[in-house]
Amino acid sequence: MGTESKNAWRWKWTLALLNIGVLGMTIALLIAGYEQSFIEKAIGGSTWVDILQHKPIHPFYQQCIGVCCLVTASGFGFTYYC
């Protein structure tokens, strides 16, 4: 296996970027879901009115999801570039 091509690093970067991006989005959405459910319970309980009156998702988690989407998209870009 001594004759690797000069582009052999791309599949490794593709795999890493896709996995890190998807894992990051999953973690950010998990934390945002927990936060949302705690806010809904704190507002007044588990009725539909209380659920619909909750605060929107925290901007920090929106930014995390956005960054992880860019990482995943760059992984897909490497996939098609290879």
C-alpha positions in Angstrom: 0.0 0.0 0.0 2.9 2.3 -0.5 1.5 3.8 -3.7 -1.3 6.0 -2.4 -2.6 8.8 -4.7 -2.0 12.4 -3.7 -5.8 12.8 -3.1 -6.1 9.9 -0.6 -6.7 12.3 2.3 -10.0 13.5 0.9 -12.1 10.5 1.9 -10.8 10.8 5.5 -11.8 14.5 5.6 -15.2 13.6 4.0 -15.9 10.9 6.6 -14.8 13.2 9.5 -16.8 16.2 8.4 -20.0 14.3 7.7 -19.8 12.5 11.1 -18.9 15.6 13.1 -21.6 17.7 11.4 -24.4 15.2 11.9 -23.4 14.5 15.5 -23.2 18.2 16.3 -26.6 18.8 14.8 -28.0 15.9 16.8 -26.5 17.2 20.1 -27.7 20.7 19.5 -31.2 19.6 18.7 -31.3 17.3 21.7 -30.2 20.2 24.1 -32.7 22.6 22.4 -35.5 20.0 22.9 -34.7 19.6 26.6 -34.6 23.4 27.0 -37.9 23.8 25.2 -39.7 21.2 27.3 -38.4 22.8 30.5 -39.6 26.2 29.4 -43.0 24.8 28.4 -43.4 23.1 31.8 -42.3 26.3 33.6 -44.9 28.4 31.8 -47.8 26.5 33.2 -47.9 22.8 32.5 -48.5 20.5 29.7 -51.6 21.9 28.0 -51.6 22.9 24.3 -52.0 26.5 25.2 -48.8 26.4 27.3 -46.9 24.5 24.7 -47.8 27.0 22.0 -46.8 30.0 24.1 -43.2 28.9 24.8 -40.2 31.0 23.8 -38.5 30.3 20.6 -35.3 28.2 20.4 -32.2 29.9 22.0 -30.0 31.8 19.4 -26.9 29.9 20.6 -28.4 26.6 19.6 -29.5 28.0 16.3 -25.9 29.0 15.6 -24.7 25.6 16.6 -27.1 23.9 14.2 -26.1 26.3 11.5 -22.3 25.7 12.0 -22.9 21.9 12.0 -25.0 22.2 8.8 -22.0 24.0 7.2 -19.6 21.3 8.4 -22.0 18.6 7.0 -22.4 20.4 3.7 -18.6 20.7 3.3 -18.4 17.0 3.9 -20.8 16.4 1.1 -18.8 18.8 -1.0 -15.7 16.7 -0.4 -17.7 13.6 -1.3 -18.6 15.0 -4.8 -15.1 16.6 -5.2 -13.3 13.3 -4.7 
